[in-house]
């Protein structure tokens, strides 16, 4: 796994996290979401019921999901880069064209690059 950094912005600060750290946090958030959805299926109130998940279950989920989460982060970054490149290409094309009405908005198929939850 690489040591590239990801910038995470909050309302007040910016944080630099290694991509692997960022992916681990995303795995934890995803694991909590899975538990929440399962609790809703079972019509269980996670706040008021005596409900908890063993920490090792979260650790196991994170360990199993981490490698693919890093790939998902890479795909998402690539997708954002592709979107920026497409927008830049549209601007350059519109400048080069004599008749702006003839410029076609061509979007490549990037459906396989989207982050899957």
C-alpha positions as CSV (number, residue, x, y, z in Angstrom):
1,X,0.0,0.0,0.0
2,X,1.2,3.4,-0.8
3,X,1.9,6.4,1.5
4,X,0.1,9.0,-0.5
5,X,-1.8,11.6,1.5
6,X,-5.5,12.6,1.5
7,X,-6.7,16.0,2.6
8,X,-9.8,15.8,4.8
9,X,-11.6,19.1,5.6
10,X,-13.8,19.8,8.6
11,X,-15.6,23.0,9.3
12,X,-12.6,24.4,11.1
13,X,-9.5,22.5,9.9
14,X,-7.8,20.6,7.2
15,X,-6.1,17.3,8.1
16,X,-3.5,15.3,6.1
17,X,-4.0,11.6,6.5
18,X,-2.1,8.8,4.9
19,X,-4.4,7.1,2.3
20,X,-4.2,3.9,4.4
21,X,-5.4,5.8,7.5
22,X,-8.2,7.4,5.6
23,X,-9.3,4.1,4.2
24,X,-9.3,2.6,7.7
25,X,-11.6,5.4,8.9
26,X,-13.9,4.8,6.0
27,X,-14.0,1.1,6.8
28,X,-15.0,1.8,10.4
29,X,-17.8,4.2,9.2
30,X,-19.0,1.6,6.7
31,X,-19.0,-1.1,9.4
32,X,-21.1,1.1,11.7
33,X,-23.5,1.8,8.8
34,X,-23.8,-2.0,8.2
35,X,-24.6,-2.5,11.9
36,X,-27.2,0.3,11.8
37,X,-28.9,-1.1,8.8
38,X,-29.0,-4.6,10.4
39,X,-30.5,-3.1,13.6
40,X,-33.2,-1.3,11.5
41,X,-34.0,-4.6,9.8
42,X,-34.4,-6.2,13.2
43,X,-36.4,-3.2,14.4
44,X,-34.0,-2.7,17.2
45,X,-33.3,0.7,18.8
46,X,-29.6,1.0,19.0
47,X,-29.8,3.9,21.5
48,X,-32.3,2.5,24.1
49,X,-31.9,-1.3,23.6
50,X,-29.1,-3.2,25.3
51,X,-27.3,-3.5,22.0
52,X,-23.6,-3.7,21.2
53,X,-21.2,-5.2,18.7
54,X,-18.0,-6.8,19.9
55,X,-15.0,-4.6,19.0
56,X,-13.2,-7.6,17.4
57,X,-16.1,-7.9,14.9
58,X,-15.4,-4.3,13.8
59,X,-11.6,-5.1,13.6
60,X,-12.3,-8.2,11.5
61,X,-14.5,-6.2,9.1
62,X,-11.9,-3.5,8.8
63,X,-9.1,-6.0,8.2
64,X,-11.1,-7.8,5.5
65,X,-12.3,-4.6,3.8
66,X,-9.2,-2.4,3.9
67,X,-7.5,-3.5,0.8
68,X,-10.6,-3.0,-1.4
69,X,-11.4,0.3,0.4
70,X,-7.9,1.6,-0.7
71,X,-8.8,0.6,-4.2
72,X,-12.2,2.4,-3.9
73,X,-10.4,5.5,-2.7
74,X,-8.1,5.4,-5.7
75,X,-11.0,4.9,-8.0
76,X,-12.8,7.9,-6.5
77,X,-9.8,10.1,-6.8
78,X,-9.4,8.9,-10.4
79,X,-13.1,9.7,-11.1
80,X,-12.7,13.2,-9.7
81,X,-9.6,13.7,-11.8
82,X,-11.4,12.5,-14.8
83,X,-14.3,14.8,-14.2
84,X,-11.9,17.8,-13.8
85,X,-10.1,16.8,-17.0
86,X,-13.4,16.5,-18.9
87,X,-14.5,19.9,-17.8
88,X,-11.1,21.4,-18.8
89,X,-11.4,19.7,-22.2
90,X,-14.8,21.2,-22.7
91,X,-13.5,24.7,-22.0
92,X,-10.6,24.2,-24.4
93,X,-12.8,22.8,-27.1
94,X,-15.3,25.6,-26.8
95,X,-12.5,28.1,-27.2
96,X,-11.2,26.3,-30.3
97,X,-14.5,25.9,-32.0
98,X,-15.8,28.8,-34.2
99,X,-19.4,27.9,-33.6
100,X,-20.0,27.0,-29.9
101,X,-23.3,25.4,-30.8
102,X,-21.5,22.6,-32.6
103,X,-19.5,21.6,-29.5
104,X,-20.8,18.3,-28.3
105,X,-20.8,17.4,-24.6
106,X,-19.4,13.9,-24.6
107,X,-19.2,12.2,-21.3
108,X,-17.2,9.0,-21.1
109,X,-18.7,5.9,-19.3
110,X,-17.2,6.1,-15.8
111,X,-19.9,4.0,-14.1
112,X,-17.3,1.3,-13.2
113,X,-15.2,4.0,-11.4
114,X,-17.9,5.0,-8.8
115,X,-17.4,4.1,-5.2
116,X,-19.5,1.1,-4.2
117,X,-20.8,0.9,-0.7
